[in-house]
Amino acid sequence: MMLKLTIFAAYNAPMIVVTGTSKNPGRAMSALLRSEGFRDIVEPPAGDDALPLWVEQEHRRVQIILDFASDEAMSQALWRKCITYGLPCILVQPCPPGGTPWKWITGHHEKPYFWADIHYAPQAEDAVPDVVLQMMLQRKESGSFMINQQGINQI
């Protein structure tokens, strides 16, 4: 099956892969990147199982994966590709009400060279794209983070 992507990239430009753009905050992240002058954006369609294979084939042209997670199995597959090919990865997911975020990330012994596992409270959804952009640009400190009304905290 051929992966159908929305690509806003010049040929052979390093690409920013943004998943989950069919809804916020992924949609807002993609819009923020374009407003900041990034033209190297790939927006895979939701539910396309071919994305990990595409990353495997195109990893030399991928500069970062911003995974606005909705599917845990897909996120795990992308995480493994980031480890294999040395790609930075930022995983973003809402904090489930009364629940805990996915634990496989912090328990995973292998991690990409730069990674961020970002959880956000529903009230803080509007702040997510700005936080992700700063982490993408700085790539200083890997870890798990929580965005809430008080700001961002490492967890």
ZABARO-488758 format. One record per residue (C-alpha): residue in three letters; x negated, y negated, z. Coordinates in steps of 0.001 Angstrom, whole numbers, plus 500000, padded with zeros to 6 digits. Layout:
BEGIN
ALAXYZ
...
//
This chain:
BEGIN
MET500000500000500000
MET498646496585499057
LEU498657493946501785
LYS500528490817500752
LEU498995487798502428
THR499630484110502461
ILE496129482761501902
PHE495222479092502142
ALA491569479669501343
ALA489085478843498646
TYR487680481927496959
ASN484978483526499137
ALA485517481018501955
PRO485208482373505498
MET488757483031506675
ILE490706482510509875
VAL493255485304510228
VAL496363484174512146
THR498929486868512928
GLY502424486230514249
THR503073483117512171
SER506730483972511632
LYS507490482491515059
ASN505979480132517605
PRO503316479683518873
GLY501669481451515893
ARG503490479202513422
ALA502412476126515383
MET498806477401515447
SER498705477761511687
ALA500193474269511258
LEU497639472804513705
LEU494749474412511824
ARG495983472934508539
SER496463469502510144
GLU492871469701511443
GLY491600470277507915
PHE491144474058507912
ARG492031475511504537
ASP490684479011505104
ILE493786480503506750
VAL495209483977506156
GLU498737484667507438
PRO499551488375507225
PRO503261489245507191
ALA504711490709510375
GLY504789494469510541
ASP502313495115507725
ASP500315498156508790
ALA497689497524506101
LEU496087494610507998
PRO493397496663509816
LEU492354498229506502
TRP492231494771504896
VAL490003493531507767
GLU487759496541507246
GLN487411495703503533
GLU487067491920503951
HIS485286491629507324
ARG482305489781505819
ARG484655486932504879
VAL486553486789508199
GLN485287484226510700
ILE487807484894513512
ILE491067486706514217
LEU493755484806516121
ASP496267487488517054
PHE499570486112518295
ALA500521489551519493
SER503910491042519066
ASP502874494625518383
GLU500530496250520875
ALA499378499031518525
MET498454496500515807
SER496615494339518340
GLN494616497350519508
ALA493732498252515910
LEU492563494676515203
TRP490602494637518489
ARG488735497800517411
LYS487944496232514007
CYS486555493141515761
ILE484274495339517878
THR483151497376514858
TYR482393494403512613
GLY481260491821515174
LEU484238489520514697
PRO485436487117517390
CYS489007487721518510
ILE491544485669520421
LEU494625487601521500
VAL497609485481522550
GLN500711486874524200
PRO503557485625526357
CYS503407486708529957
PRO506329489103530386
PRO508893487913532919
GLY508290489742536174
GLY505766491986534450
THR502111492239533754
PRO500258491633530492
TRP498737494490528527
LYS496037496057530667
TRP494109497832527903
ILE492048494718527188
THR490499494233530611
GLY490062497994531018
HIS488442498429527598
HIS484716498983528070
GLU483835497644524611
LYS484759494116523632
PRO484014491817520690
TYR481022489502521168
PHE483499486674521797
TRP487014487411522947
ALA489806485704524785
ASP492953487317526114
ILE495389484439526582
HIS498722484792528354
TYR501175481936528566
ALA504261481075530543
PRO507299480216528376
GLN507269476620529679
ALA503687476201528456
GLU504195477497524896
ASP503648474051523339
ALA500124473871524828
VAL499008477216523370
PRO497797476063519911
ASP495593473308521371
VAL494026475704523898
VAL493415478350521230
LEU491853475782518879
GLN489439474627521583
MET488455478212522398
MET488023478991518708
LEU485740475993518193
GLN483706476357521384
ARG483456480159521756
LYS481632479741525050
GLU483282481959527612
SER485021485257526973
GLY487721486432529354
SER491391486583530225
PHE493243483310530725
MET496693482148531785
ILE498320478968530494
ASN501080477590532683
GLN502458474180533610
GLN499431473514535833
GLY496927474106533030
ILE494673476999532056
ASN493081479378534534
GLN490807482341534108
ILE492446485504535436
//
